[in-house]
Amino acid sequence: SPEALDALGWGYIQVGQLSKGESFLLRSLANGETSLAHLHLAQLVMMQKDYEKALGHLRIAEELSKDQNTLDRINALKDDIRKTQVSTGQ
């Protein structure tokens, strides 16, 4: 299921296996887009300093989101990205 693949991907990212985690997140999205998979992928690409790509994933996550908690997480990450962009001049 997309949710199980997302959970596996996010788990791998949390333990530092970014490539393996990304692979599972992409498989998750291929099996069905979810707001959490896009949120997690946004967090991953933010780690890689690809802020515009992260914001793109967050826009999709926001459209798919069904609960306020996820929306709050999305907005917090958007704020973090914007602050980082301002401080680095990007």
C-alpha positions in Angstrom: 0.0 0.0 0.0 1.2 3.6 -0.5 1.0 4.2 3.2 3.2 1.2 4.1 5.8 2.2 1.4 5.8 5.7 2.7 6.3 4.5 6.3 9.2 2.3 5.2 10.7 5.2 3.1 10.5 7.7 6.0 12.0 5.1 8.4 15.0 4.6 6.1 15.4 8.4 5.9 15.3 8.7 9.6 18.2 6.3 10.0 20.3 8.0 7.3 19.6 5.7 4.4 18.4 8.5 2.1 18.7 6.8 -1.2 16.8 3.7 0.0 14.2 6.0 1.7 13.7 8.0 -1.5 13.2 4.8 -3.5 10.4 3.7 -1.1 8.8 7.2 -1.1 8.8 7.2 -4.9 7.3 3.7 -5.0 4.6 5.0 -2.5 3.7 7.8 -4.8 3.6 5.5 -7.9 1.0 3.3 -6.0 -1.1 6.2 -4.9 -0.4 9.8 -4.0 -0.8 10.7 -0.3 -0.2 13.9 1.5 2.3 12.3 3.9 4.4 10.8 1.1 4.7 14.2 -0.5 5.4 15.8 2.8 8.2 13.3 3.5 9.6 13.7 0.0 9.6 17.5 0.6 11.6 17.0 3.8 14.1 14.8 1.9 14.6 17.2 -0.9 14.9 20.1 1.6 17.8 18.2 3.2 19.4 18.1 -0.3 18.8 21.9 -0.5 16.4 21.7 -3.4 13.9 24.2 -1.9 11.8 24.8 -5.0 11.2 21.1 -5.5 10.3 20.8 -1.8 7.8 23.6 -2.1 6.3 21.8 -5.1 5.8 18.6 -3.1 4.3 20.7 -0.3 1.8 22.3 -2.6 0.6 18.8 -3.7 0.6 17.6 -0.1 -1.6 20.5 0.9 -4.1 19.7 -1.9 -4.3 16.0 -0.8 -4.3 16.7 3.0 -7.5 15.7 4.8 -6.6 16.8 8.4 -5.4 19.9 10.2 -2.4 18.2 11.8 -0.9 17.4 8.4 -1.7 20.9 7.2 0.1 22.4 10.2 3.2 20.2 9.5 3.1 21.4 5.8 2.9 25.0 6.8 5.7 24.7 9.3 8.0 23.2 6.7 7.0 25.9 4.2 8.0 28.5 6.8 11.3 26.7 7.5 12.1 26.6 3.7 11.3 30.3 3.3 13.4 31.3 6.3 16.3 29.2 4.9 15.9 30.8 1.5 16.0 34.3 2.9 19.0 33.5 5.1 21.0 31.9 2.2 19.8 34.4 -0.4 18.2 31.8 -2.6 
